[in-house]
Amino acid sequence: MTNRIRVAVLATNAEGFLDLYLSFVEATDLEYSESQQYDMALAQAEDGGYRVPMIAFDQNDAAADVLRHADEFMEGDTDEV
């Protein structure tokens, strides 16, 4: 059985700008425990025209929480860093 996992990839898009590629990956518990969800998402991003540098994080990583805070910070909704 697989689990549907949300993954974001920070990567360079076709125009050469940093961008976020958002995707779902299907991973078994074993694949997840071996962190294969990142490789799956990186491959999807590459197939979508994204290039290195690339780094992936999933919905359970600390980076996902930081991304939520970063959105508030960038929009000016908070002055807390």
DSSP file (Angstrom, degrees, kcal/mol; ACC not computed):
  #  RESIDUE AA STRUCTURE BP1 BP2  ACC     N-H-->O    O-->H-N    N-H-->O    O-->H-N    TCO  KAPPA ALPHA  PHI   PSI    X-CA   Y-CA   Z-CA
    1    1 A M              0   0    0      0, 0.0    28,-0.5     0, 0.0     2,-0.3   0.000 360.0 360.0 360.0 144.4    0.0    0.0    0.0
    2    2 A T        -     0   0    0     26,-0.2     2,-0.4    27,-0.1    26,-0.3  -0.750 360.0-139.5-113.2 161.1    1.2    3.5   -0.8
    3    3 A N  E     -A   27   0A   0     24,-2.7    24,-2.3    -2,-0.3     2,-0.6  -0.935  19.0-126.5-116.2 140.6    0.7    6.9    0.9
    4    4 A R  E     -A   26   0A   0     -2,-0.4     2,-0.4    22,-0.2    22,-0.2  -0.793  33.4-171.5 -88.6 120.8    0.1   10.1   -1.0
    5    5 A I  E     -A   25   0A   0     20,-2.9    20,-2.2    -2,-0.6     2,-0.4  -0.934  20.7-133.1-120.4 134.2    2.7   12.6    0.2
    6    6 A R  E     -A   24   0A   0     -2,-0.4    53,-1.7    18,-0.2     2,-0.4  -0.720  30.6-178.9 -83.8 130.6    2.9   16.3   -0.6
    7    7 A V  E     -AB  23  58A   0     16,-2.9    16,-2.6    -2,-0.4     2,-0.4  -0.996  15.8-159.0-134.9 137.3    6.4   17.4   -1.7
    8    8 A A  E     -AB  22  57A   0     49,-2.9    49,-2.4    -2,-0.4     2,-0.5  -0.926   7.2-160.0-111.9 140.7    7.8   20.8   -2.6
    9    9 A V  E     -AB  21  56A   0     12,-2.6    12,-3.0    -2,-0.4     2,-0.6  -0.981   8.6-150.7-122.7 120.4   11.0   21.1   -4.6
   10   10 A L  E     +AB  20  55A   0     45,-2.8    45,-1.9    -2,-0.5     2,-0.3  -0.820  44.4 140.7 -85.6 120.0   12.9   24.4   -4.6
   11   11 A A  E     -A   19   0A   0      8,-2.6     8,-2.8    -2,-0.6     2,-0.5  -0.905  57.0 -87.8-153.0 173.3   14.6   24.4   -8.1
   12   12 A T  E     -AB  18  51A   0     39,-2.4    39,-2.9    41,-0.4     6,-0.2  -0.825  44.2-143.9 -92.1 126.4   15.6   26.5  -11.1
   13   13 A N    >   -     0   0    0      4,-3.1     3,-2.1    -2,-0.5    37,-0.1  -0.193  34.5 -86.8 -83.7-179.1   12.8   26.8  -13.7
   14   14 A A  T 3  S+     0   0    0      1,-0.3    -1,-0.1     2,-0.1    36,-0.1   0.746 128.4  55.2 -61.9 -25.0   13.2   26.8  -17.4
   15   15 A E  T 3  S-     0   0    0      2,-0.2    -1,-0.3     3,-0.0     3,-0.1   0.497 120.5-107.7 -86.0  -3.5   13.7   30.6  -17.4
   16   16 A G  S <  S+     0   0    0     -3,-2.1     2,-0.3     1,-0.3    -2,-0.1   0.569  78.6 125.4  90.2  10.3   16.6   30.3  -14.9
   17   17 A F        -     0   0    0      1,-0.1    -4,-3.1     0, 0.0    -1,-0.3  -0.750  68.5-101.9-102.9 149.9   14.7   31.6  -11.9
   18   18 A L  E     +A   12   0A   0     -2,-0.3     2,-0.3    -6,-0.2    -6,-0.2  -0.456  53.7 162.7 -66.4 140.5   14.2   30.0   -8.5
   19   19 A D  E     -A   11   0A   0     -8,-2.8    -8,-2.6    -2,-0.1     2,-0.5  -0.948  38.9-112.5-152.6 164.0   10.8   28.5   -8.2
   20   20 A L  E     -A   10   0A   0     -2,-0.3     2,-0.6   -10,-0.2   -10,-0.2  -0.944  21.2-159.6-107.6 126.2    8.8   26.0   -6.2
   21   21 A Y  E     -A    9   0A   0    -12,-3.0   -12,-2.6    -2,-0.5     2,-0.4  -0.928  12.7-159.3-101.4 120.9    7.6   22.8   -7.9
   22   22 A L  E     +A    8   0A   0     -2,-0.6     2,-0.3   -14,-0.2   -14,-0.2  -0.858  22.2 152.1-106.4 134.7    4.7   21.3   -6.0
   23   23 A S  E     -A    7   0A   0    -16,-2.6   -16,-2.9    -2,-0.4     2,-0.4  -0.964  39.3-125.1-152.4 167.3    3.8   17.6   -6.4
   24   24 A F  E     -A    6   0A   0     -2,-0.3     2,-0.4   -18,-0.2   -18,-0.2  -0.933  25.7-168.3-110.7 142.1    2.3   14.5   -4.9
   25   25 A V  E     -A    5   0A   0    -20,-2.2   -20,-2.9    -2,-0.4     2,-0.6  -0.966  18.2-135.3-127.1 150.7    4.3   11.3   -4.8
   26   26 A E  E     +A    4   0A   0     -2,-0.4     2,-0.4   -22,-0.2   -22,-0.2  -0.924  35.3 167.8-103.8 119.0    3.0    7.8   -3.9
   27   27 A A  E     -A    3   0A   0    -24,-2.3   -24,-2.7    -2,-0.6     2,-0.1  -0.990  31.0-129.5-136.2 140.7    5.4    6.0   -1.6
   28   28 A T     >  -     0   0    0     -2,-0.4     4,-2.6   -26,-0.3     5,-0.2  -0.316  38.8-102.3 -74.1 168.5    5.2    2.9    0.5
   29   29 A D  H  > S+     0   0    0    -28,-0.5     4,-2.6     2,-0.2     5,-0.2   0.895 125.4  50.2 -59.3 -40.1    6.1    3.0    4.2
   30   30 A L  H  > S+     0   0    0      2,-0.2     4,-1.5     1,-0.2    -1,-0.2   0.937 110.4  48.5 -65.0 -46.4    9.5    1.5    3.3
   31   31 A E  H  4>S+     0   0    0      1,-0.2     5,-2.9     2,-0.2     6,-0.4   0.909 113.1  48.7 -59.9 -41.4   10.2    4.0    0.6
   32   32 A Y  H ><5S+     0   0    0     -4,-2.6     3,-1.9     1,-0.2    -1,-0.2   0.918 108.4  52.4 -65.0 -43.1    9.2    6.8    2.9
   33   33 A S  H 3<5S+     0   0    0     -4,-2.6    -1,-0.2     1,-0.3    -2,-0.2   0.771 110.5  49.2 -65.2 -23.6   11.5    5.5    5.7
   34   34 A E  T 3<5S-     0   0    0     -4,-1.5    -1,-0.3    -3,-0.2    -2,-0.2   0.270 115.4-118.9 -95.8   9.9   14.3    5.4    3.2
   35   35 A S  T X>5 +     0   0    0     -3,-1.9     3,-1.0    -5,-0.1     4,-0.7   0.748  67.4 142.1  61.1  27.9   13.5    9.0    2.1
   36   36 A Q  H 3>< +     0   0    0     -5,-2.9     4,-2.2     1,-0.2    -4,-0.2   0.662  53.4  79.0 -73.8 -14.7   12.8    8.0   -1.5
   37   37 A Q  H 3> S+     0   0    0     -6,-0.4     4,-2.1     1,-0.2    -1,-0.2   0.843  90.9  54.6 -60.7 -31.3    9.9   10.5   -1.7
   38   38 A Y  H <> S+     0   0    0     -3,-1.0     4,-2.8     2,-0.2    -1,-0.2   0.936 107.3  47.9 -67.5 -46.0   12.5   13.2   -2.3
   39   39 A D  H  X S+     0   0    0     -4,-0.7     4,-2.2     1,-0.2    -2,-0.2   0.893 111.3  51.9 -61.5 -39.2   14.1   11.3   -5.2
   40   40 A M  H  X S+     0   0    0     -4,-2.2     4,-2.1     2,-0.2    -1,-0.2   0.931 112.3  44.9 -61.8 -46.0   10.6   10.8   -6.7
   41   41 A A  H  X S+     0   0    0     -4,-2.1     4,-2.6     2,-0.2    -2,-0.2   0.884 111.2  52.9 -68.0 -38.8    9.8   14.5   -6.4
   42   42 A L  H  X S+     0   0    0     -4,-2.8     4,-2.5     1,-0.2    -1,-0.2   0.907 109.5  49.7 -62.2 -40.8   13.2   15.6   -7.8
   43   43 A A  H  X S+     0   0    0     -4,-2.2     4,-2.4     2,-0.2    -2,-0.2   0.902 110.5  50.0 -64.5 -41.1   12.6   13.3  -10.8
   44   44 A Q  H  X S+     0   0    0     -4,-2.1     4,-1.5     2,-0.2    -2,-0.2   0.925 111.2  49.0 -61.8 -44.5    9.1   14.7  -11.4
   45   45 A A  H  <>S+     0   0    0     -4,-2.6     5,-2.5     2,-0.2     3,-0.2   0.921 110.8  49.7 -62.3 -43.7   10.5   18.3  -11.2
   46   46 A E  H ><5S+     0   0    0     -4,-2.5     3,-1.8     1,-0.2    -1,-0.2   0.913 109.0  52.1 -61.4 -42.6   13.3   17.4  -13.7
   47   47 A D  H 3<5S+     0   0    0     -4,-2.4    -1,-0.2     1,-0.3    -2,-0.2   0.796 105.8  57.2 -62.0 -27.6   10.7   15.9  -16.0
   48   48 A G  T 3<5S-     0   0    0     -4,-1.5    -1,-0.3    -3,-0.2    -2,-0.2   0.341 129.2 -95.2 -86.9   6.6    8.8   19.1  -15.7
   49   49 A G  T < 5S+     0   0    0     -3,-1.8    -3,-0.2     1,-0.3     2,-0.2   0.511  79.4 137.5  96.5   5.0   11.8   21.2  -16.9
   50   50 A Y      < -     0   0    0     -5,-2.5    -1,-0.3    -6,-0.2     2,-0.3  -0.549  32.0-164.5 -85.2 152.9   13.3   22.2  -13.6
   51   51 A R  E     -B   12   0A   0    -39,-2.9   -39,-2.4    -2,-0.2    -1,-0.0  -0.821  23.9 -37.5-133.2 168.7   17.0   22.0  -13.1
   52   52 A V  E    S+     0   0A   0     -2,-0.3     2,-0.1   -41,-0.2   -41,-0.1  -0.336  95.3  67.1 -66.2 150.7   19.6   22.1  -10.3
   53   53 A P  E    S+     0   0A   0      0, 0.0     2,-0.4     0, 0.0   -41,-0.4   0.414  76.3 159.3 -75.6 143.4   20.1   23.3   -7.8
   54   54 A M  E     +     0   0A   0    -43,-0.2     2,-0.4    -2,-0.1   -43,-0.2  -0.998  17.6 175.9-135.5 138.4   17.1   21.4   -6.4
   55   55 A I  E     -B   10   0A   0    -45,-1.9   -45,-2.8    -2,-0.4     2,-0.3  -0.993  13.9-155.4-140.5 137.6   16.2   20.5   -2.9
   56   56 A A  E     +B    9   0A   0     -2,-0.4     2,-0.3   -47,-0.2   -47,-0.2  -0.845  12.5 176.2-115.3 147.8   13.0   18.7   -1.9
   57   57 A F  E     -B    8   0A   0    -49,-2.4   -49,-2.9    -2,-0.3     2,-0.2  -0.991  17.6-139.2-146.1 148.8   11.0   18.6    1.4
   58   58 A D  E >   -B    7   0A   0     -2,-0.3     3,-1.9   -51,-0.2     6,-0.4  -0.470  36.2 -90.5-105.2 177.6    7.8   17.0    2.3
   59   59 A Q  T 3  S+     0   0    0    -53,-1.7   -52,-0.1     1,-0.3    -1,-0.0   0.649 123.4  51.5 -60.7 -18.0    4.8   18.0    4.3
   60   60 A N  T 3  S+     0   0    0    -54,-0.2    -1,-0.3     4,-0.1     2,-0.1   0.485  87.6 102.3 -99.7  -4.5    6.3   16.5    7.5
   61   61 A D  S X> S-     0   0    0     -3,-1.9     3,-1.2     1,-0.1     4,-0.8  -0.441  81.2-119.6 -79.3 153.6    9.6   18.3    7.3
   62   62 A A  H 3> S+     0   0    0      1,-0.3     4,-2.0     2,-0.2     3,-0.4   0.825 112.1  67.8 -58.3 -31.8   10.5   21.3    9.4
   63   63 A A  H 3> S+     0   0    0      1,-0.2     4,-2.4     2,-0.2    -1,-0.3   0.817  91.9  60.0 -60.9 -30.5   11.0   23.2    6.1
   64   64 A A  H <> S+     0   0    0     -3,-1.2     4,-1.6    -6,-0.4    -1,-0.2   0.908 106.5  46.1 -64.4 -40.8    7.2   22.9    5.5
   65   65 A D  H  X S+     0   0    0     -4,-0.8     4,-1.8    -3,-0.4    -2,-0.2   0.902 112.1  50.9 -66.8 -40.3    6.5   24.9    8.7
   66   66 A V  H  X S+     0   0    0     -4,-2.0     4,-3.0     1,-0.2    -2,-0.2   0.879 105.8  56.4 -64.6 -37.1    9.1   27.4    7.8
   67   67 A L  H  X S+     0   0    0     -4,-2.4     4,-2.0     2,-0.2    -1,-0.2   0.890 105.1  51.6 -61.5 -39.8    7.5   27.9    4.4
   68   68 A R  H  X S+     0   0    0     -4,-1.6     4,-1.5     1,-0.2    -1,-0.2   0.926 113.5  44.0 -61.9 -44.0    4.2   28.7    6.0
   69   69 A H  H  X S+     0   0    0     -4,-1.8     4,-2.5     1,-0.2    -2,-0.2   0.886 109.6  56.9 -67.6 -38.9    5.9   31.3    8.1
   70   70 A A  H  X S+     0   0    0     -4,-3.0     4,-3.1     1,-0.2     5,-0.2   0.877 103.2  54.6 -61.1 -37.9    7.9   32.6    5.1
   71   71 A D  H  X S+     0   0    0     -4,-2.0     4,-2.0     2,-0.2     6,-0.2   0.937 110.2  45.5 -61.2 -46.3    4.7   33.3    3.2
   72   72 A E  H  X>S+     0   0    0     -4,-1.5     5,-2.3     1,-0.2     6,-0.8   0.907 115.0  48.6 -62.1 -41.9    3.4   35.4    6.1
   73   73 A F  H ><5S+     0   0    0     -4,-2.5     3,-1.0     4,-0.2    -2,-0.2   0.931 112.1  46.9 -64.5 -47.6    6.7   37.2    6.3
   74   74 A M  H 3<5S+     0   0    0     -4,-3.1    -1,-0.2     1,-0.3    -2,-0.2   0.822 111.8  51.4 -67.0 -31.7    7.0   37.9    2.6
   75   75 A E  H 3<5S-     0   0    0     -4,-2.0    -1,-0.3    -5,-0.2    -2,-0.2   0.551 115.1-116.3 -81.1  -7.8    3.4   39.1    2.4
   76   76 A G  T <<5S+     0   0    0     -3,-1.0    -3,-0.2    -4,-0.5    -2,-0.1   0.633  78.9 127.1  83.1  13.7    4.1   41.5    5.3
   77   77 A D  S   <S+     0   0    0     -5,-2.3     2,-0.3    -6,-0.2    -4,-0.2   0.610  75.9  26.6 -79.1 -11.4    1.6   39.8    7.6
   78   78 A T        -     0   0    0     -6,-0.8    -2,-0.2    -5,-0.2    -1,-0.1  -0.994  54.0-157.6-148.1 150.3    4.2   39.4   10.3
   79   79 A D        +     0   0    0     -2,-0.3     2,-0.4    -3,-0.1    -1,-0.1   0.307  65.5 109.7-105.4   5.0    7.4   41.3   11.3
   80   80 A E              0   0    0      1,-0.1    -2,-0.1   -11,-0.1    -7,-0.0  -0.668 360.0 360.0 -85.1 133.8    8.8   38.2   13.1
   81   81 A V              0   0    0     -2,-0.4    -1,-0.1    -8,-0.0   -12,-0.0   0.403 360.0 360.0 -95.7 360.0   11.7   36.5   11.5
